[in-house]
């Protein structure tokens, strides 16, 4: 039986799978931040749900990213605040980001940052 790592490597050899995987990368990174923040706060989905006035299943859907609807910025802010965090959205010039990625991880002067909450 293949391990998850082996299965992923084999699947990513297919151009169509790799293209879709790459397309979803930003979303997965974003969702991963939410999971890491909740783990760092030591909270369960049910505890987050109680703090923001929703259900555990709604928090699970938000964290999975697989729902029909994208959460509003207000919902993301509530989630962040429940964890003692602040939500930050950034617009990053893709050309500059690709160039900078090879040299440094520092923010560039072309990066525009919007802090919410």
N, C-alpha and C positions, 0 to 999 in steps of 0.2 A: 504494500500500500504506500502511496506517495505521501510525503509530509506536506503541510500547507505551503512551506517555502518552495518545495520542488514543484508542486502543482502550479503555483503562481509563476515560477520561472518558465515552466513549459507553456502556460497559457500566454504569457507575454511575448513568446516567440512569434505568435500570430500577429500580423500587422493590424488587423481590425481590432483585436482585443487590446493591443498596446495603444492604439489611437484613442479608444474609449477610456482606458485607464488613465492616460495622460489628460484627457478632457475633464475627468472628474477629480483630478489631483487637488485643485484649489478647494473644492467642497470638502473633500476628505480631510485636508489639513485644518480647515476651519472647524469641522466637527470634532476632530481630535483635540483641539484646544479646549472645547467645552468639556469633553470627557476628562482631560487632565486637570482642569480647574475644579471640577466636581470631586475628583479623587483627592486633590490637594486640600480641599475644604473638608474632606472626610464625611461627605453627605451622600445619602441615597437619593434615588430619583423621587421617592415618595416624600422625603424631607424637602427637596427643592420644590416639588409640586405644592406642598402645603404653604411654603413661604410665598409663592407667587400666585396662589389661588387657582390652581388647576389640578388635574389628575396625574397620577404617576404615568399612565399610559400616554398622556399628552407630552410629558417630558421625554418619555422613551421615543416617541415619534420625532420630536425635535432633535434629539441626539442621533437618531439614525439617518436623518436627512432623506428618507425615502418616501415622505408624504406627498400627497397631491399638491399641497400648498406650501409655499415658503413662509416661514414665520416672519412677522413684522419686526421692524427695528425695535418697537416698544416691547415686544415679547422677548427679544434677545436681551434688551436692557434689563428687564425684570429678572431673567435667568442669571445674568451676570451679577446683578445687585444681590440676589439671594445667596450667591457664593462669596460675597464680599469683594467683587471685582467690578471693573468698569469696562464697558464695551468700547472698542476702538475699531473704526473702519478706515482703511487706507486705500487710496488710489495710487498705484505704482505704474509708472511708464514701463511697459513690457520690454521695449528695446533696451532701455537703461538697466532694467533689472537683470536681463540676460547678460549684459556686459559686466555689470557689477558682481554678479554671482560667481564669476570666474576669478575675481580679484579680492573681494571683501564682502562682509555681510553688513557693513555700516549702511545706514540710510543715506540716500543720495539727496542732493539739493532739489531734484525734480520730483521727489516724493511729496505727495500732499496728504496730510494726516487730518482726520476728522475725529475728534473725541466726543463721544456721546455719553451722557449720564453724569 
